[in-house]
Amino acid sequence: MHCVKLLGQSLMARDFDRQVTEIQIRIAVLNGFTALGIPVTEAVG
């Protein structure tokens, strides 16, 4: 949750295209954090 708060709630860019890019980067970062939190299970035996 701390890393999500570091991203902030407002957009820094003023241009619409740059805002879209900023949102896509935020989504990629959040997806990366989610992937780190998902355990990888392997079958034993």
mmCIF file of the N, C-alpha and C atoms, coordinates in Angstrom:
data_MODEL
# 
_entry.id   MODEL 
# 
loop_
_atom_site.group_PDB 
_atom_site.id 
_atom_site.type_symbol 
_atom_site.label_atom_id 
_atom_site.label_alt_id 
_atom_site.label_comp_id 
_atom_site.label_asym_id 
_atom_site.label_entity_id 
_atom_site.label_seq_id 
_atom_site.pdbx_PDB_ins_code 
_atom_site.Cartn_x 
_atom_site.Cartn_y 
_atom_site.Cartn_z 
_atom_site.occupancy 
_atom_site.B_iso_or_equiv 
_atom_site.pdbx_formal_charge 
_atom_site.auth_seq_id 
_atom_site.auth_comp_id 
_atom_site.auth_asym_id 
_atom_site.auth_atom_id 
_atom_site.pdbx_PDB_model_num 
ATOM 1   N N  . MET A 1 1  ? 0.824  -1.191  0.000   1.00 0.00 ? 1  MET A N  1 
ATOM 2   C CA . MET A 1 1  ? 0.000  0.000   0.000   1.00 0.00 ? 1  MET A CA 1 
ATOM 3   C C  . MET A 1 1  ? 0.867  1.253   0.000   1.00 0.00 ? 1  MET A C  1 
ATOM 4   N N  . HIS A 1 2  ? 2.020  1.144   0.628   1.00 0.00 ? 2  HIS A N  1 
ATOM 5   C CA . HIS A 1 2  ? 2.922  2.297   0.677   1.00 0.00 ? 2  HIS A CA 1 
ATOM 6   C C  . HIS A 1 2  ? 3.340  2.709   -0.728  1.00 0.00 ? 2  HIS A C  1 
ATOM 7   N N  . CYS A 1 3  ? 3.634  1.743   -1.581  1.00 0.00 ? 3  CYS A N  1 
ATOM 8   C CA . CYS A 1 3  ? 4.074  2.055   -2.945  1.00 0.00 ? 3  CYS A CA 1 
ATOM 9   C C  . CYS A 1 3  ? 2.946  2.671   -3.766  1.00 0.00 ? 3  CYS A C  1 
ATOM 10  N N  . VAL A 1 4  ? 1.722  2.264   -3.505  1.00 0.00 ? 4  VAL A N  1 
ATOM 11  C CA . VAL A 1 4  ? 0.580  2.845   -4.211  1.00 0.00 ? 4  VAL A CA 1 
ATOM 12  C C  . VAL A 1 4  ? 0.436  4.313   -3.834  1.00 0.00 ? 4  VAL A C  1 
ATOM 13  N N  . LYS A 1 5  ? 0.643  4.630   -2.561  1.00 0.00 ? 5  LYS A N  1 
ATOM 14  C CA . LYS A 1 5  ? 0.539  6.013   -2.110  1.00 0.00 ? 5  LYS A CA 1 
ATOM 15  C C  . LYS A 1 5  ? 1.644  6.867   -2.711  1.00 0.00 ? 5  LYS A C  1 
ATOM 16  N N  . LEU A 1 6  ? 2.816  6.277   -2.977  1.00 0.00 ? 6  LEU A N  1 
ATOM 17  C CA . LEU A 1 6  ? 3.915  7.028   -3.579  1.00 0.00 ? 6  LEU A CA 1 
ATOM 18  C C  . LEU A 1 6  ? 3.570  7.497   -4.995  1.00 0.00 ? 6  LEU A C  1 
ATOM 19  N N  . LEU A 1 7  ? 2.703  6.774   -5.684  1.00 0.00 ? 7  LEU A N  1 
ATOM 20  C CA . LEU A 1 7  ? 2.319  7.161   -7.038  1.00 0.00 ? 7  LEU A CA 1 
ATOM 21  C C  . LEU A 1 7  ? 1.463  8.425   -7.048  1.00 0.00 ? 7  LEU A C  1 
ATOM 22  N N  . GLY A 1 8  ? 0.781  8.685   -5.955  1.00 0.00 ? 8  GLY A N  1 
ATOM 23  C CA . GLY A 1 8  ? -0.063 9.881   -5.876  1.00 0.00 ? 8  GLY A CA 1 
ATOM 24  C C  . GLY A 1 8  ? -1.429 9.652   -6.499  1.00 0.00 ? 8  GLY A C  1 
ATOM 25  N N  . GLN A 1 9  ? -2.312 10.623  -6.302  1.00 0.00 ? 9  GLN A N  1 
ATOM 26  C CA . GLN A 1 9  ? -3.661 10.495  -6.822  1.00 0.00 ? 9  GLN A CA 1 
ATOM 27  C C  . GLN A 1 9  ? -3.942 11.451  -7.966  1.00 0.00 ? 9  GLN A C  1 
ATOM 28  N N  . SER A 1 10 ? -3.071 12.398  -8.200  1.00 0.00 ? 10 SER A N  1 
ATOM 29  C CA . SER A 1 10 ? -3.296 13.345  -9.287  1.00 0.00 ? 10 SER A CA 1 
ATOM 30  C C  . SER A 1 10 ? -2.254 13.156  -10.376 1.00 0.00 ? 10 SER A C  1 
ATOM 31  N N  . LEU A 1 11 ? -2.622 13.567  -11.566 1.00 0.00 ? 11 LEU A N  1 
ATOM 32  C CA . LEU A 1 11 ? -1.709 13.456  -12.695 1.00 0.00 ? 11 LEU A CA 1 
ATOM 33  C C  . LEU A 1 11 ? -0.800 14.678  -12.754 1.00 0.00 ? 11 LEU A C  1 
ATOM 34  N N  . MET A 1 12 ? 0.447  14.470  -13.110 1.00 0.00 ? 12 MET A N  1 
ATOM 35  C CA . MET A 1 12 ? 1.398  15.567  -13.196 1.00 0.00 ? 12 MET A CA 1 
ATOM 36  C C  . MET A 1 12 ? 1.385  16.220  -14.580 1.00 0.00 ? 12 MET A C  1 
ATOM 37  N N  . ALA A 1 13 ? 1.115  15.420  -15.604 1.00 0.00 ? 13 ALA A N  1 
ATOM 38  C CA . ALA A 1 13 ? 1.167  15.920  -16.975 1.00 0.00 ? 13 ALA A CA 1 
ATOM 39  C C  . ALA A 1 13 ? -0.056 16.793  -17.282 1.00 0.00 ? 13 ALA A C  1 
ATOM 40  N N  . ARG A 1 14 ? 0.131  17.767  -18.159 1.00 0.00 ? 14 ARG A N  1 
ATOM 41  C CA . ARG A 1 14 ? -0.980 18.645  -18.552 1.00 0.00 ? 14 ARG A CA 1 
ATOM 42  C C  . ARG A 1 14 ? -1.598 18.234  -19.880 1.00 0.00 ? 14 ARG A C  1 
ATOM 43  N N  . ASP A 1 15 ? -0.783 17.743  -20.785 1.00 0.00 ? 15 ASP A N  1 
ATOM 44  C CA . ASP A 1 15 ? -1.255 17.335  -22.107 1.00 0.00 ? 15 ASP A CA 1 
ATOM 45  C C  . ASP A 1 15 ? -1.991 15.999  -21.996 1.00 0.00 ? 15 ASP A C  1 
ATOM 46  N N  . PHE A 1 16 ? -3.085 15.834  -22.728 1.00 0.00 ? 16 PHE A N  1 
ATOM 47  C CA . PHE A 1 16 ? -3.906 14.623  -22.624 1.00 0.00 ? 16 PHE A CA 1 
ATOM 48  C C  . PHE A 1 16 ? -3.115 13.379  -22.995 1.00 0.00 ? 16 PHE A C  1 
ATOM 49  N N  . ASP A 1 17 ? -2.337 13.423  -24.083 1.00 0.00 ? 17 ASP A N  1 
ATOM 50  C CA . ASP A 1 17 ? -1.572 12.250  -24.503 1.00 0.00 ? 17 ASP A CA 1 
ATOM 51  C C  . ASP A 1 17 ? -0.554 11.841  -23.436 1.00 0.00 ? 17 ASP A C  1 
ATOM 52  N N  . ARG A 1 18 ? 0.040  12.832  -22.803 1.00 0.00 ? 18 ARG A N  1 
ATOM 53  C CA . ARG A 1 18 ? 1.001  12.529  -21.739 1.00 0.00 ? 18 ARG A CA 1 
ATOM 54  C C  . ARG A 1 18 ? 0.298  11.983  -20.500 1.00 0.00 ? 18 ARG A C  1 
ATOM 55  N N  . GLN A 1 19 ? -0.925 12.437  -20.247 1.00 0.00 ? 19 GLN A N  1 
ATOM 56  C CA . GLN A 1 19 ? -1.699 11.892  -19.132 1.00 0.00 ? 19 GLN A CA 1 
ATOM 57  C C  . GLN A 1 19 ? -2.008 10.423  -19.367 1.00 0.00 ? 19 GLN A C  1 
ATOM 58  N N  . VAL A 1 20 ? -2.363 10.085  -20.604 1.00 0.00 ? 20 VAL A N  1 
ATOM 59  C CA . VAL A 1 20 ? -2.647 8.690   -20.941 1.00 0.00 ? 20 VAL A CA 1 
ATOM 60  C C  . VAL A 1 20 ? -1.406 7.841   -20.716 1.00 0.00 ? 20 VAL A C  1 
ATOM 61  N N  . THR A 1 21 ? -0.255 8.342   -21.154 1.00 0.00 ? 21 THR A N  1 
ATOM 62  C CA . THR A 1 21 ? 0.993  7.614   -20.965 1.00 0.00 ? 21 THR A CA 1 
ATOM 63  C C  . THR A 1 21 ? 1.305  7.455   -19.479 1.00 0.00 ? 21 THR A C  1 
ATOM 64  N N  . GLU A 1 22 ? 1.068  8.494   -18.707 1.00 0.00 ? 22 GLU A N  1 
ATOM 65  C CA . GLU A 1 22 ? 1.327  8.443   -17.267 1.00 0.00 ? 22 GLU A CA 1 
ATOM 66  C C  . GLU A 1 22 ? 0.447  7.391   -16.595 1.00 0.00 ? 22 GLU A C  1 
ATOM 67  N N  . ILE A 1 23 ? -0.804 7.323   -16.991 1.00 0.00 ? 23 ILE A N  1 
ATOM 68  C CA . ILE A 1 23 ? -1.707 6.321   -16.422 1.00 0.00 ? 23 ILE A CA 1 
ATOM 69  C C  . ILE A 1 23 ? -1.255 4.918   -16.805 1.00 0.00 ? 23 ILE A C  1 
ATOM 70  N N  . GLN A 1 24 ? -0.820 4.729   -18.043 1.00 0.00 ? 24 GLN A N  1 
ATOM 71  C CA . GLN A 1 24 ? -0.349 3.419   -18.475 1.00 0.00 ? 24 GLN A CA 1 
ATOM 72  C C  . GLN A 1 24 ? 0.891  2.995   -17.686 1.00 0.00 ? 24 GLN A C  1 
ATOM 73  N N  . ILE A 1 25 ? 1.775  3.937   -17.390 1.00 0.00 ? 25 ILE A N  1 
ATOM 74  C CA . ILE A 1 25 ? 2.966  3.621   -16.596 1.00 0.00 ? 25 ILE A CA 1 
ATOM 75  C C  . ILE A 1 25 ? 2.561  3.227   -15.181 1.00 0.00 ? 25 ILE A C  1 
ATOM 76  N N  . ARG A 1 26 ? 1.602  3.960   -14.599 1.00 0.00 ? 26 ARG A N  1 
ATOM 77  C CA . ARG A 1 26 ? 1.138  3.623   -13.257 1.00 0.00 ? 26 ARG A CA 1 
ATOM 78  C C  . ARG A 1 26 ? 0.522  2.231   -13.221 1.00 0.00 ? 26 ARG A C  1 
ATOM 79  N N  . ILE A 1 27 ? -0.245 1.893   -14.249 1.00 0.00 ? 27 ILE A N  1 
ATOM 80  C CA . ILE A 1 27 ? -0.854 0.563   -14.318 1.00 0.00 ? 27 ILE A CA 1 
ATOM 81  C C  . ILE A 1 27 ? 0.221  -0.508  -14.411 1.00 0.00 ? 27 ILE A C  1 
ATOM 82  N N  . ALA A 1 28 ? 1.253  -0.268  -15.208 1.00 0.00 ? 28 ALA A N  1 
ATOM 83  C CA . ALA A 1 28 ? 2.340  -1.238  -15.342 1.00 0.00 ? 28 ALA A CA 1 
ATOM 84  C C  . ALA A 1 28 ? 3.067  -1.438  -14.013 1.00 0.00 ? 28 ALA A C  1 
ATOM 85  N N  . VAL A 1 29 ? 3.278  -0.349  -13.280 1.00 0.00 ? 29 VAL A N  1 
ATOM 86  C CA . VAL A 1 29 ? 3.942  -0.449  -11.978 1.00 0.00 ? 29 VAL A CA 1 
ATOM 87  C C  . VAL A 1 29 ? 3.083  -1.248  -11.006 1.00 0.00 ? 29 VAL A C  1 
ATOM 88  N N  . LEU A 1 30 ? 1.786  -0.949  -10.956 1.00 0.00 ? 30 LEU A N  1 
ATOM 89  C CA . LEU A 1 30 ? 0.892  -1.669  -10.047 1.00 0.00 ? 30 LEU A CA 1 
ATOM 90  C C  . LEU A 1 30 ? 0.793  -3.142  -10.423 1.00 0.00 ? 30 LEU A C  1 
ATOM 91  N N  . ASN A 1 31 ? 0.770  -3.456  -11.713 1.00 0.00 ? 31 ASN A N  1 
ATOM 92  C CA . ASN A 1 31 ? 0.745  -4.850  -12.144 1.00 0.00 ? 31 ASN A CA 1 
ATOM 93  C C  . ASN A 1 31 ? 2.025  -5.564  -11.736 1.00 0.00 ? 31 ASN A C  1 
ATOM 94  N N  . GLY A 1 32 ? 3.146  -4.847  -11.781 1.00 0.00 ? 32 GLY A N  1 
ATOM 95  C CA . GLY A 1 32 ? 4.413  -5.441  -11.338 1.00 0.00 ? 32 GLY A CA 1 
ATOM 96  C C  . GLY A 1 32 ? 4.391  -5.758  -9.853  1.00 0.00 ? 32 GLY A C  1 
ATOM 97  N N  . PHE A 1 33 ? 3.848  -4.847  -9.039  1.00 0.00 ? 33 PHE A N  1 
ATOM 98  C CA . PHE A 1 33 ? 3.737  -5.101  -7.606  1.00 0.00 ? 33 PHE A CA 1 
ATOM 99  C C  . PHE A 1 33 ? 2.797  -6.268  -7.343  1.00 0.00 ? 33 PHE A C  1 
ATOM 100 N N  . THR A 1 34 ? 1.713  -6.358  -8.097  1.00 0.00 ? 34 THR A N  1 
ATOM 101 C CA . THR A 1 34 ? 0.777  -7.462  -7.929  1.00 0.00 ? 34 THR A CA 1 
ATOM 102 C C  . THR A 1 34 ? 1.445  -8.787  -8.284  1.00 0.00 ? 34 THR A C  1 
ATOM 103 N N  . ALA A 1 35 ? 2.231  -8.796  -9.352  1.00 0.00 ? 35 ALA A N  1 
ATOM 104 C CA . ALA A 1 35 ? 2.923  -10.021 -9.761  1.00 0.00 ? 35 ALA A CA 1 
ATOM 105 C C  . ALA A 1 35 ? 3.925  -10.461 -8.697  1.00 0.00 ? 35 ALA A C  1 
ATOM 106 N N  . LEU A 1 36 ? 4.556  -9.525  -8.012  1.00 0.00 ? 36 LEU A N  1 
ATOM 107 C CA . LEU A 1 36 ? 5.494  -9.876  -6.957  1.00 0.00 ? 36 LEU A CA 1 
ATOM 108 C C  . LEU A 1 36 ? 4.787  -10.510 -5.770  1.00 0.00 ? 36 LEU A C  1 
ATOM 109 N N  . GLY A 1 37 ? 3.543  -10.153 -5.555  1.00 0.00 ? 37 GLY A N  1 
ATOM 110 C CA . GLY A 1 37 ? 2.808  -10.659 -4.408  1.00 0.00 ? 37 GLY A CA 1 
ATOM 111 C C  . GLY A 1 37 ? 2.103  -11.980 -4.635  1.00 0.00 ? 37 GLY A C  1 
ATOM 112 N N  . ILE A 1 38 ? 2.063  -12.458 -5.881  1.00 0.00 ? 38 ILE A N  1 
ATOM 113 C CA . ILE A 1 38 ? 1.377  -13.720 -6.185  1.00 0.00 ? 38 ILE A CA 1 
ATOM 114 C C  . ILE A 1 38 ? 2.373  -14.868 -6.029  1.00 0.00 ? 38 ILE A C  1 
ATOM 115 N N  . PRO A 1 39 ? 2.071  -15.840 -5.167  1.00 0.00 ? 39 PRO A N  1 
ATOM 116 C CA . PRO A 1 39 ? 3.004  -16.958 -4.990  1.00 0.00 ? 39 PRO A CA 1 
ATOM 117 C C  . PRO A 1 39 ? 3.011  -17.886 -6.198  1.00 0.00 ? 39 PRO A C  1 
ATOM 118 N N  . VAL A 1 40 ? 4.158  -18.446 -6.467  1.00 0.00 ? 40 VAL A N  1 
ATOM 119 C CA . VAL A 1 40 ? 4.298  -19.406 -7.550  1.00 0.00 ? 40 VAL A CA 1 
ATOM 120 C C  . VAL A 1 40 ? 4.304  -20.793 -6.931  1.00 0.00 ? 40 VAL A C  1 
ATOM 121 N N  . THR A 1 41 ? 3.305  -21.597 -7.271  1.00 0.00 ? 41 THR A N  1 
ATOM 122 C CA . THR A 1 41 ? 3.212  -22.943 -6.695  1.00 0.00 ? 41 THR A CA 1 
ATOM 123 C C  . THR A 1 41 ? 3.696  -23.967 -7.711  1.00 0.00 ? 41 THR A C  1 
ATOM 124 N N  . GLU A 1 42 ? 4.405  -24.972 -7.194  1.00 0.00 ? 42 GLU A N  1 
ATOM 125 C CA . GLU A 1 42 ? 4.903  -26.043 -8.043  1.00 0.00 ? 42 GLU A CA 1 
ATOM 126 C C  . GLU A 1 42 ? 4.485  -27.368 -7.428  1.00 0.00 ? 42 GLU A C  1 
ATOM 127 N N  . ALA A 1 43 ? 4.128  -28.307 -8.283  1.00 0.00 ? 43 ALA A N  1 
ATOM 128 C CA . ALA A 1 43 ? 3.739  -29.625 -7.819  1.00 0.00 ? 43 ALA A CA 1 
ATOM 129 C C  . ALA A 1 43 ? 4.977  -30.390 -7.350  1.00 0.00 ? 43 ALA A C  1 
ATOM 130 N N  . VAL A 1 44 ? 4.852  -31.060 -6.219  1.00 0.00 ? 44 VAL A N  1 
ATOM 131 C CA . VAL A 1 44 ? 5.968  -31.846 -5.661  1.00 0.00 ? 44 VAL A CA 1 
ATOM 132 C C  . VAL A 1 44 ? 5.597  -33.314 -5.742  1.00 0.00 ? 44 VAL A C  1 
ATOM 133 N N  . GLY A 1 45 ? 6.529  -34.077 -6.274  1.00 0.00 ? 45 GLY A N  1 
ATOM 134 C CA . GLY A 1 45 ? 6.298  -35.525 -6.269  1.00 0.00 ? 45 GLY A CA 1 
ATOM 135 C C  . GLY A 1 45 ? 6.198  -36.147 -7.595  1.00 0.00 ? 45 GLY A C  1 
# 
